[in-house]
Amino acid sequence: MAILNSRHIITGALILLTSLLSSCASNSDPVEPLLQRLDTQQLVVVVSDNWDATTATLQKFEWVNAKWQAVDQAFPVNLGRTGLAWGLGLHPAQQGYYKIEGDGKATAGIFNLSSTFGYLPKAITDMPYQPMSANHYCIDVNGSPLYNQIVDESIVGNNAVKGSTEPMRRDIHNGGQTIYKKGILLDHNPANLSGKGSCIFLHLWFGPDVPTAGCTSMQEPKMDALLAWLNPAKNPRYLALPKDEYKKKQQQWGLPAL
């Protein structure tokens, strides 16, 4: 009878353990991409040439039969005057520069689209809509307890809105500006952390190639189509990335092919 020494026993045990681990790894399910884990069925995709670009293209996609389908052709939009920076949204923490208040950067990453707003009493959309009055402000004042929130001055008081540069009726407060006539709230910085960026919207543009203070702007007919298309039951999300970063994240995040 052959006698195994301790070295043979240990080697055999290691081979068996390695075999079992390999078997478990091969039988494990692949990790589901981020957007599919979030049950995203509508996706607004904004892609720029690079982090510093102030323009991009926007295209709408729907999740149908377990794949992304383009809803229409891509069209031009404007970004922040200093390009893109990572924002605080639904994506994991990233390496690189994150948006701060006043840096002029639009937000990169994945974000909820939860509600809409505008000058009109009603909007043609299934999304929650809030008509704005002369009393509505979005608070962009660092240190304010109302930071990154739209408030009504008649409710919160004059002192609470003091210093805000974001009156929501710009046609009344800013010489007839129409850029907030129709808009969509982008849920950036949902914890309302002071200094981390506030009042990020999709709104109407001043014109082609005119950058924003940190939002995404577009022509009014494109906004009308976007508002009519969004469906809150389909968990609509906004995604913005530079082209090279988009390619890096495409598989892990479950992004559409461009």
Number of C-alpha atoms within 10 A of each C-alpha: 3 4 6 8 8 9 9 11 10 11 11 12 12 12 11 12 12 12 12 12 12 12 11 11 11 10 9 9 8 8 8 13 15 20 19 15 11 12 13 18 21 25 29 19 21 27 25 25 16 16 20 16 19 24 26 24 18 23 18 21 19 19 17 11 7 9 13 18 16 16 13 10 9 16 14 18 26 32 32 24 21 18 27 30 24 23 26 24 21 19 16 10 12 11 7 8 10 18 23 17 16 13 17 21 29 28 31 26 23 27 25 19 23 18 18 22 23 22 21 13 11 11 20 12 18 15 21 13 21 15 17 23 18 16 17 19 25 21 24 24 22 18 10 19 13 18 25 27 16 18 21 19 17 10 10 12 12 12 8 19 25 13 13 15 12 19 22 26 23 20 16 13 12 12 8 10 13 19 23 22 19 22 26 24 19 25 25 25 22 15 12 18 16 19 18 19 28 29 22 20 22 24 26 25 23 16 13 13 16 15 25 22 17 29 25 28 29 23 18 17 10 16 19 16 12 18 19 14 17 22 18 17 11 14 16 22 24 22 21 27 24 21 16 13 16 21 14 10 14 15 14 13 17 16 21 17 11 12
